[in-house]
Amino acid sequence: MESKEAKQPTKFFGLSKNVISMGVVSFLNDLSSDMIYPYIPIFLTSVLGASATFVGIVEGVAEATASVLKAVSGRVSDRIQRRKPLIVFGYGLSAISKPLLSLAVAPWHVLVVRFFDRVGKGSRDAPRDALLSVSTRHRILGRAFGFHRGADTMGAAFGPLLAFAILPLIDNNLRTLFLFSFIASFFAVLLIIFFVKEVKDGNMAKGTSDSLASDGKKQQFHLASLGLPFILFLAVSALFSLGRVSEAFLLLRARDIGVTLALLPLLYFVYNIVLAILSTPAGILSDKIGHRNTYMIGMGIFSITYYLFSVVSGGISIWLLFALLGLYAALTEGIGRAIVVGLVDVEFRATASGIYHAATGLAALPAGIVFGVLWDRYGAAVSFQYGAVLALISLLVFVILRFSFPYKVQRSESQ
């Protein structure tokens, strides 16, 4: 028997109301976040006097914080069998933290605000992914996660454009821009409260979030409960993430080769609009040729792109590289989440999503620090070459594992 939400797809790509509603929420939240995100590294280095290494520390700590909490919130969500309260809390905390950046007068202030923003992200992502999965028929999981990632990134694409339009009106005052960023995220929280519905999958509705032994006693959760295919994918994804850094470094690279401050939001727009437009087609493609095959193609594109970032000298090339990076993201970000929920039983989906986000996000801390240190000591080219080589190694390991272990999809009773 299918869940109530899964039985009622809309006419829009066959996706459920929950999936579409959460897509709109993510659009608004990222519209708000990316009004200011391209300017945070500039605010840190130019206004507050921070170094590139400190930028790496801020981004690494922020993502590591979110990552740890994703594992916790995922497990809590599975145990209490509820997703929406954690989603509301997470988006709400992120909304409140954004205008606080306007009060920062020292680099560590930005670190603290980014920490609280990522606490919000860590609280919401795993429960949200689990709710998306039980609101979607299995055969279109790639489409659903691709659509959500596309809507999310569409907000990220238009956020910088909105900032680009607003800044001249406020005398390029970044602190005032940080205050304006609160508006869209406030409406995102309202939409979650009134339009996103809790959905019980058939298995979860039986009254427990832990597996039951044959004698009816509750079994304790262990990592092994998620299965070897999941653990292997988790390990490769974490290794891949060690060479991948936030877009803050990409924007710094663009500035170093001559892109003006005023054009940085447009450059970031190119990356995001390509990701937004291609995410749903990439998800549909993954449902046809396989999620892992699609993911591997994206890893290869990433390695090539990072190498090209190490040798780019300016002109139109930097714009093409940001577009190519958007293609990589479309082929991996939503698809990776679809792989995770497809590898585990339904009662562990939030837990698995949280662990996956935690492992890949925790890798952001050493990745950001190493990248920043390499940049400061040896230059940007060495940093990007490091990322390219590590991505290539990860891809080779993935290829070996891809053909060594079967890909057995776990399906819930509602699918």
C-alpha positions as CSV (number, residue, x, y, z in Angstrom):
1,M,0.0,0.0,0.0
2,E,1.4,3.4,-0.9
3,S,1.7,6.3,1.5
4,K,-1.1,8.9,1.2
5,E,1.2,11.5,-0.3
6,A,2.7,9.1,-2.8
7,K,-0.7,8.2,-4.1
8,Q,-1.5,11.8,-5.0
9,P,1.1,13.0,-7.5
10,T,0.5,16.4,-9.2
11,K,0.8,17.1,-12.9
12,F,4.1,18.8,-12.4
13,F,6.6,16.1,-13.4
14,G,4.5,13.6,-11.5
15,L,5.8,14.8,-8.2
16,S,3.8,15.0,-4.9
17,K,2.7,18.2,-3.3
18,N,5.2,17.7,-0.5
19,V,8.1,17.6,-2.9
20,I,6.9,20.7,-4.7
21,S,6.3,22.6,-1.5
22,M,9.7,21.7,-0.1
23,G,11.2,22.8,-3.4
24,V,9.6,26.2,-3.0
25,V,10.8,26.4,0.6
26,S,14.4,25.7,-0.5
27,F,14.1,28.2,-3.3
28,L,13.2,31.0,-0.9
29,N,15.8,29.9,1.7
30,D,18.6,29.8,-0.8
31,L,17.5,33.1,-2.4
32,S,18.0,34.6,1.0
33,S,21.3,32.8,1.7
34,D,22.9,33.5,-1.6
35,M,22.1,37.2,-1.5
36,I,25.0,37.3,1.0
37,Y,27.0,34.2,0.5
38,P,29.2,35.4,-2.4
39,Y,30.1,38.4,-0.2
40,I,31.1,36.6,3.0
41,P,34.7,35.8,1.9
42,I,35.0,39.4,0.6
43,F,33.5,40.8,3.8
44,L,36.0,38.7,5.8
45,T,39.1,39.5,3.9
46,S,38.5,43.1,2.7
47,V,36.4,44.5,5.6
48,L,37.4,42.5,8.6
49,G,41.0,41.7,7.5
50,A,40.9,37.9,7.6
51,S,43.4,35.7,5.7
52,A,42.5,33.0,3.2
53,T,43.4,30.4,5.8
54,F,40.8,31.9,8.1
55,V,38.2,31.8,5.3
56,G,38.9,28.1,5.0
57,I,38.5,27.7,8.8
58,V,35.2,29.5,8.8
59,E,33.8,27.5,5.9
60,G,35.2,24.2,7.3
61,V,33.9,24.7,10.8
62,A,30.5,25.8,9.5
63,E,30.1,22.7,7.3
64,A,31.6,20.4,9.9
65,T,29.0,21.7,12.5
66,A,26.1,21.1,10.1
67,S,27.5,17.7,9.3
68,V,27.7,16.4,12.9
69,L,24.1,17.6,13.6
70,K,22.8,16.0,10.4
71,A,23.7,12.6,11.8
72,V,22.1,13.4,15.1
73,S,18.9,14.9,13.7
74,G,18.6,12.0,11.2
75,R,18.7,9.5,14.0
76,V,16.3,11.5,16.2
77,S,13.9,11.8,13.3
78,D,13.8,8.1,12.7
79,R,13.4,7.4,16.4
80,I,10.5,9.8,17.0
81,Q,9.0,9.0,13.5
82,R,8.6,12.7,12.8
83,R,10.3,14.9,10.2
84,K,8.5,18.3,10.1
85,P,9.4,19.7,13.6
86,L,13.1,19.4,12.9
87,I,12.7,20.9,9.5
88,V,10.8,23.9,10.9
89,F,13.4,24.4,13.6
90,G,16.3,24.2,11.2
91,Y,15.0,26.6,8.6
92,G,13.9,29.0,11.4
93,L,17.3,29.1,13.1
94,S,19.0,29.7,9.8
95,A,16.6,32.6,9.0
96,I,17.3,34.3,12.3
97,S,21.1,34.0,12.0
98,K,21.4,35.8,8.6
99,P,20.8,39.4,9.7
100,L,23.2,38.9,12.6
101,L,26.1,39.1,10.2
102,S,25.4,42.9,9.9
103,L,26.7,43.2,13.5
104,A,30.1,41.5,13.0
105,V,33.1,43.7,13.7
106,A,35.7,40.9,13.9
107,P,36.4,37.8,11.9
108,W,35.4,35.5,14.8
109,H,32.0,37.1,14.9
110,V,31.4,35.8,11.4
111,L,32.6,32.4,12.5
112,V,30.0,32.3,15.4
113,V,27.1,33.5,13.1
114,R,28.0,30.9,10.5
115,F,28.1,28.3,13.2
116,F,24.5,29.0,14.3
117,D,23.4,29.1,10.6
118,R,24.9,25.7,10.1
119,V,23.2,24.3,13.3
120,G,20.0,25.1,11.5
121,K,21.1,23.4,8.3
122,G,22.2,20.4,10.3
123,S,18.9,20.1,12.0
124,R,16.8,20.0,8.9
125,D,18.6,18.3,6.0
126,A,18.4,14.6,7.0
127,P,14.7,14.7,8.1
128,R,13.9,16.7,4.9
129,D,15.5,14.0,2.7
130,A,13.6,11.3,4.5
131,L,10.4,13.1,4.1
132,L,11.1,13.6,0.4
133,S,11.8,9.9,-0.1
134,V,8.5,8.8,1.6
135,S,6.6,11.4,-0.4
136,T,7.9,9.9,-3.7
137,R,7.5,6.7,-5.7
138,H,10.7,4.8,-5.9
139,R,11.0,4.7,-9.6
140,I,11.3,8.5,-9.7
141,L,13.5,9.1,-6.7
142,G,16.2,10.6,-8.9
143,R,13.6,13.0,-10.4
144,A,12.4,14.1,-7.0
145,F,15.8,14.7,-5.6
146,G,16.9,16.4,-8.8
147,F,13.9,18.7,-8.8
148,H,14.4,19.6,-5.2
149,R,18.1,20.3,-5.8
150,G,17.2,22.3,-8.9
151,A,14.6,24.5,-7.0
152,D,17.1,25.0,-4.2
153,T,19.8,26.1,-6.6
154,M,17.4,28.3,-8.6
155,G,17.2,30.4,-5.4
156,A,20.9,30.3,-5.1
157,A,21.1,31.5,-8.7
158,F,18.8,34.5,-8.3
159,G,20.0,35.5,-4.8
160,P,23.2,37.0,-6.1
161,L,21.3,38.8,-8.9
162,L,19.0,40.3,-6.4
163,A,22.0,41.4,-4.4
164,F,23.5,42.8,-7.5
165,A,20.4,44.9,-8.0
166,I,20.1,46.0,-4.4
167,L,23.7,46.9,-3.6
168,P,23.8,50.2,-5.7
169,L,20.6,51.3,-4.0
170,I,22.3,50.9,-0.5
171,D,25.7,52.4,-1.4
172,N,27.3,48.9,-1.6
173,N,26.8,48.5,2.2
174,L,27.2,44.8,2.9
175,R,25.8,45.1,6.4
176,T,22.5,46.5,5.1
177,L,22.4,43.7,2.5
178,F,22.7,41.1,5.3
179,L,19.6,42.6,6.9
180,F,17.6,42.4,3.7
181,S,18.5,38.7,3.4
182,F,16.1,37.8,6.3
183,I,12.9,38.5,4.3
184,A,12.8,35.5,1.9
185,S,13.9,33.1,4.6
186,F,11.1,34.3,6.9
187,F,8.5,33.4,4.2
188,A,10.2,30.0,3.7
189,V,9.5,29.2,7.3
190,L,5.9,30.2,7.0
191,L,5.5,27.9,3.9
192,I,6.9,24.9,5.8
193,I,4.5,25.4,8.7
194,F,1.4,25.7,6.5
195,F,2.0,23.6,3.4
196,V,4.5,20.8,4.1
197,K,2.7,17.8,5.6
198,E,4.1,15.0,7.7
199,V,3.9,11.6,5.9
200,K,4.1,8.2,7.5
201,D,5.5,5.4,5.4
202,G,3.8,2.1,5.8
203,N,6.8,0.6,7.6
204,M,7.2,3.5,10.0
205,A,3.5,3.6,10.8
206,K,3.9,0.2,12.5
207,G,5.1,2.0,15.7
208,T,8.9,1.7,15.8
209,S,11.8,3.3,14.1
210,D,14.1,0.4,14.9
211,S,14.1,-3.0,13.2
212,L,12.3,-5.8,15.0
213,A,13.8,-9.2,15.5
214,S,11.8,-12.3,14.8
215,D,10.7,-12.5,18.4
216,G,9.3,-9.0,18.3
217,K,12.0,-7.4,20.4
218,K,13.5,-4.1,19.3
219,Q,17.0,-4.4,17.8
220,Q,19.7,-1.8,18.6
221,F,20.8,0.3,15.6
222,H,24.4,-0.3,14.4
223,L,26.1,1.2,11.4
224,A,26.1,-2.4,9.9
225,S,22.3,-2.1,9.9
226,L,22.6,0.2,6.9
227,G,24.4,-2.5,4.8
228,L,27.8,-2.9,3.1
229,P,26.8,-1.0,-0.2
230,F,25.9,2.1,1.8
231,I,29.1,1.9,3.9
232,L,31.2,1.7,0.8
233,F,29.4,4.5,-0.9
234,L,29.8,6.6,2.2
235,A,33.6,5.9,2.3
236,V,34.1,6.9,-1.3
237,S,32.0,10.0,-1.0
238,A,33.9,11.2,2.1
239,L,37.2,10.7,0.3
240,F,35.9,12.6,-2.7
241,S,34.8,15.5,-0.3
242,L,38.4,15.8,1.1
243,G,39.4,17.5,-2.2
244,R,36.2,19.6,-2.6
245,V,35.9,23.1,-1.1
246,S,33.2,25.7,-0.9
247,E,32.5,28.1,-3.7
248,A,34.2,30.8,-1.5
249,F,37.5,29.7,-2.9
250,L,36.2,29.6,-6.4
251,L,35.1,33.3,-6.1
252,L,38.5,34.2,-4.6
253,R,40.2,32.5,-7.5
254,A,38.0,34.5,-9.9
255,R,38.9,37.8,-8.1
256,D,42.6,36.9,-8.3
257,I,42.6,36.6,-12.0
258,G,40.8,39.9,-12.5
259,V,37.0,39.5,-12.1
260,T,35.7,42.7,-10.5
261,L,33.8,42.7,-7.3
262,A,30.6,43.8,-9.1
263,L,30.7,40.8,-11.5
264,L,31.3,38.1,-8.8
265,P,27.5,37.7,-8.2
266,L,27.0,37.2,-11.9
267,L,29.7,34.6,-12.0
268,Y,28.2,32.8,-9.1
269,F,24.8,33.0,-11.0
270,V,26.3,31.1,-13.9
271,Y,27.3,28.2,-11.7
272,N,23.9,28.1,-9.9
273,I,21.7,28.6,-13.0
274,V,23.4,25.7,-14.8
275,L,23.0,23.5,-11.7
276,A,19.3,24.6,-11.3
277,I,18.4,24.0,-15.0
278,L,20.2,20.6,-15.3
279,S,19.3,19.1,-11.9
280,T,15.9,17.7,-12.9
281,P,17.1,16.3,-16.3
282,A,20.1,14.8,-14.5
283,G,17.8,13.1,-12.0
284,I,15.6,11.8,-14.8
285,L,18.7,10.5,-16.5
286,S,19.9,8.8,-13.4
287,D,16.6,6.9,-13.1
288,K,17.2,5.5,-16.5
289,I,21.0,4.8,-16.6
290,G,21.5,4.3,-12.9
291,H,22.2,6.6,-10.0
292,R,25.8,5.5,-9.4
293,N,26.7,5.7,-13.1
294,T,25.5,9.2,-13.2
295,Y,27.4,10.1,-10.1
296,M,30.6,8.7,-11.5
297,I,30.3,10.9,-14.6
298,G,29.9,13.9,-12.3
299,M,33.1,13.0,-10.4
300,G,35.1,12.8,-13.6
301,I,33.8,16.3,-14.7
302,F,34.7,17.7,-11.3
303,S,38.3,16.4,-11.5
304,I,38.8,18.0,-15.0
305,T,37.2,21.3,-13.9
306,Y,39.4,21.7,-10.8
307,Y,42.5,21.1,-12.9
308,L,41.4,23.7,-15.3
309,F,40.8,26.1,-12.4
310,S,44.5,25.7,-11.6
311,V,45.6,26.9,-15.1
312,V,42.9,29.4,-16.0
313,S,44.2,32.9,-16.7
314,G,41.1,35.0,-17.2
315,G,38.8,36.0,-20.0
316,I,35.7,33.9,-20.9
317,S,37.4,30.8,-19.6
318,I,36.5,31.4,-16.0
319,W,32.8,31.8,-16.9
320,L,32.9,28.4,-18.8
321,L,34.5,26.7,-15.8
322,F,31.8,27.9,-13.4
323,A,29.2,26.5,-15.9
324,L,31.1,23.2,-16.0
325,L,31.2,23.1,-12.2
326,G,27.4,23.5,-12.3
327,L,27.1,20.5,-14.6
328,Y,29.2,18.4,-12.2
329,A,27.0,19.5,-9.3
330,A,23.8,18.6,-11.2
331,L,25.1,15.1,-11.8
332,T,26.1,14.4,-8.2
333,E,24.4,16.4,-5.5
334,G,20.8,15.3,-5.8
335,I,21.8,12.0,-7.2
336,G,24.0,11.2,-4.2
337,R,21.0,11.7,-1.9
338,A,18.9,9.5,-4.0
339,I,21.6,6.8,-3.9
340,V,21.6,6.9,-0.1
341,V,17.8,6.5,0.4
342,G,17.8,3.8,-2.2
343,L,20.5,1.7,-0.4
344,V,18.8,1.5,3.0
345,D,15.5,0.3,4.5
346,V,12.9,3.0,5.0
347,E,13.1,3.0,8.8
348,F,16.7,4.1,8.5
349,R,16.5,6.7,5.8
350,A,16.9,9.8,7.9
351,T,19.7,8.1,9.8
352,A,21.5,7.1,6.6
353,S,21.0,10.6,5.1
354,G,22.3,12.2,8.2
355,I,25.4,10.0,8.4
356,Y,26.0,10.6,4.7
357,H,25.8,14.4,5.1
358,A,27.9,14.2,8.2
359,A,30.7,12.2,6.6
360,T,30.9,14.3,3.5
361,G,30.4,17.6,5.4
362,L,33.0,16.7,8.1
363,A,35.5,16.3,5.3
364,A,34.9,20.0,4.6
365,L,36.9,21.0,7.7
366,P,40.3,19.4,6.7
367,A,39.5,20.1,3.1
368,G,39.0,23.8,3.7
369,I,42.1,24.1,6.0
370,V,44.4,22.1,3.7
371,F,43.1,24.0,0.6
372,G,43.7,27.4,2.4
373,V,47.1,26.5,3.6
374,L,48.2,25.3,0.2
375,W,46.8,28.5,-1.3
376,D,48.7,30.7,1.2
377,R,52.0,28.8,0.9
378,Y,52.1,27.6,-2.7
379,G,49.4,29.5,-4.6
380,A,46.0,28.8,-5.9
381,A,47.1,26.4,-8.7
382,V,48.6,23.9,-6.3
383,S,45.3,23.9,-4.2
384,F,43.1,23.2,-7.2
385,Q,45.5,20.5,-8.5
386,Y,45.3,18.8,-5.1
387,G,41.5,18.7,-5.4
388,A,41.6,17.4,-9.0
389,V,44.0,14.5,-8.1
390,L,42.0,13.5,-5.0
391,A,38.8,13.5,-7.1
392,L,40.4,11.3,-9.7
393,I,41.6,8.8,-7.1
394,S,38.1,8.7,-5.6
395,L,36.6,8.0,-9.0
396,L,39.0,5.1,-9.6
397,V,38.1,3.6,-6.3
398,F,34.4,4.1,-7.0
399,V,34.7,2.3,-10.4
400,I,36.4,-0.7,-8.7
401,L,33.7,-0.9,-6.0
402,R,30.9,-0.3,-8.6
403,F,31.7,-3.5,-10.3
404,S,32.7,-5.5,-7.2
405,F,29.5,-5.1,-5.2
406,P,25.9,-5.4,-6.3
407,Y,23.5,-2.4,-6.0
408,K,20.5,-3.8,-4.2
409,V,17.8,-1.2,-3.7
410,Q,15.8,-1.3,-0.5
411,R,12.1,-0.7,-1.0
412,S,9.5,0.1,1.5
413,E,6.1,-1.4,1.6
414,S,4.7,1.8,0.2
415,Q,6.8,1.5,-2.9
